[in-house]
Amino acid sequence: PAGESVVPAPHPMLGAALVDMRPRRIHVVTAGNLAAVPVWNRQRAYRHDRAKSMAKEKIKYIPAAGSVRLAQGVGLSGIITLYEENDGKLVILDGQHRVGMMAILQSWIEDGTVTPESLRSTGIDLDRVLVEVFSQNQSDKEPGD
């Protein structure tokens, strides 16, 4: 009926949008899902050593065991920006090193180097990462054109 808005189906990887302002949407996703998204081919080269140094810097802010002080609220800087093509394929436009850093932090959780709780004390929650998605409209423009 006229005047009713249509709620889009959840994205298979990103889930339901928190905010949908087509052609732009905001999602909350896991770092694990983000790690599976390729980097846009015109983006600068991903450097694993840079992502690893970022991860090492973040864990410096984890409070010592038994500490009652709150950690500095360093968190993640900025939102990860993705581009979605008409076929649903996603690419990272901005934030590739932050996504790499989160993948490293996730591997450190898995090997016991850090805990999810200790990361959350610094403002980093790998289960809740803000992502901005720009959808391709019907034009033939490339992202950034």
C-alpha positions, 0 to 999 in steps of 0.5 A, a space after each residue: 500500500 501507498 505510504 508504507 516503507 519496505 524493509 530490505 532483507 538482511 545482507 547475507 554477511 552483514 546482517 540487518 542494517 542499523 540505519 538504511 539511508 540508501 545508497 548508504 547503510 550502517 551495520 554492526 558486524 564481527 571482525 571475523 566477517 570483515 576479515 573475509 572482505 577483499 580490499 578494493 583493487 585501487 586502494 593502497 597496498 595492505 601492509 601486514 607489518 603496519 596492522 601488526 604494529 597497530 595491534 601491538 599498540 592497542 594491547 598496551 592499553 589493557 589494564 594489568 590483571 587486578 587493576 581497578 583503573 579503567 583503561 584509556 578509551 582508545 577503541 577503534 578509530 573511525 568506521 570501516 567503509 565498504 562498497 557493495 556492488 549490484 551483485 552483493 560483492 563487498 570490498 573495503 574502501 577504507 579501513 583495511 589496516 584496521 581490519 587487519 589489526 582486528 584479525 590479528 587481535 582475534 588470533 591473539 584471543 584464540 591463542 590466549 595472548 589477550 581476552 575479549 574482556 581485556 580488549 573490551 576494557 580498551 573500547 575494542 569489541 571484535 563482535 561489534 564493529 561499525 561498518 558503513 556500506 555504500 551501495 552501487 547505484 545503477 550508474 557505471 561509476 567506479 567507487 571514488 569516481 
